Amino acid sequence: MRLGIDIGGTKTAAVAVHADGGLSEQVRMPTGFGAEQVVATALETVERMARITGVETSSFSSIGIGIPGSVDSSTGRVTHAVNLGLEGLDLGARLADILGVGVRVENDVNAAALGAHHLLGADGGVRPQAMAYVNFGTGLAAGIVLGGSLLRGGRGVAGEIGHIPVDPAGARCACGQRGCLETLASGSALASMWPSANPYPAVDLFDRADAGEAEAIAVRDRFLTGVAASVRLLSLTTDIDAIVIGGGLAGLGDRLLDGTRRVLAEWAEDSAFLASLDLPRRVQIIPRGFPAAAVGAALIGEELEAPAWLRS
């Protein structure tokens, strides 16, 4: 039985994956801030999951953790996670020493990509050889799975499409560049384009657009154009078979999926090349409530040899 933990900026979720691919009940709890609190959160999560599954902590065959920020997956070290107050935390090694179980650590979006890939093959489905998971949350990033393995790149930044400039005269991005995709298609972009006192600004925007409010329609369509551009970029650079939309904004459900497909179909009407790629068919959205990052965290390492620090 593998255990996967998704440590987020405010909450932590965990799920166990059985040998047959089935999932246990989930554990959810608040995430602590700072290195010691993050370690304590992870340990308490493991203990709770052990009680739920009725096994000893040492009985988990492996434990995987998905966490936001810069992660060295070969060492289990979190080099930078500003939202958690982490700088240079050897999270994998510390937890492994305490628990006596191998612990792997991966960026949360990469973990979610593995979880989405696992989902696409559930119930007898055929898992695509090449798939991308695009996380539309506060920011924008993607995880890419090729042949069942994560594409990390030489410096671990493969999939950071949110910081690809698409408009040199566009808004300043948090990364310091101008006109990045993240300034068009993310939660922070929506907050800038559609300031709202509503606790769910994206839902407010889409509701008003559906009601026919002209300004809301314009902002919604600009946002959907950014989402579709992300899909097109990933398709043209990696020729993936499937693109799964996830992240907080995936809570918009079919309105986000259908709108993205509409924009892609409109582009295909003017381009025989894009029409030949059939991009609308390739786009899916993660089901509401599916713990993609936790499931993927449990599966981290299936495609890799154990890193040296785990074998020693």
Secondary structure, 3 states (H helix, E strand, C coil): CEEEEEECCCEEEEEEECCCCCECCCEEEECCCCHHHHHHHHHHHHHHHHHHHCCCHHHCCEEEEEECCEEECCCCEEEEEHHHCECCECHHHHHHHHHCCCEEEEEHHHHHHHHHHHHHCHHHCCCCCEEEEEEECCCEEEEEEECCEECCCCCCCCCCHHHCECCCCCCECCCCCECEHHHCCCHHHHHHHCCCCCCCHHHHHHHHHHCCCHHHHHHHHHHHHHHHHHHHHHHHHHCCCEEEEECHHHHHCHHHHHHHHHHHHHHHHCCHHHHHHCHHHHEEECCCCCCHHHHHHHHCCCCCCCCHHHHC
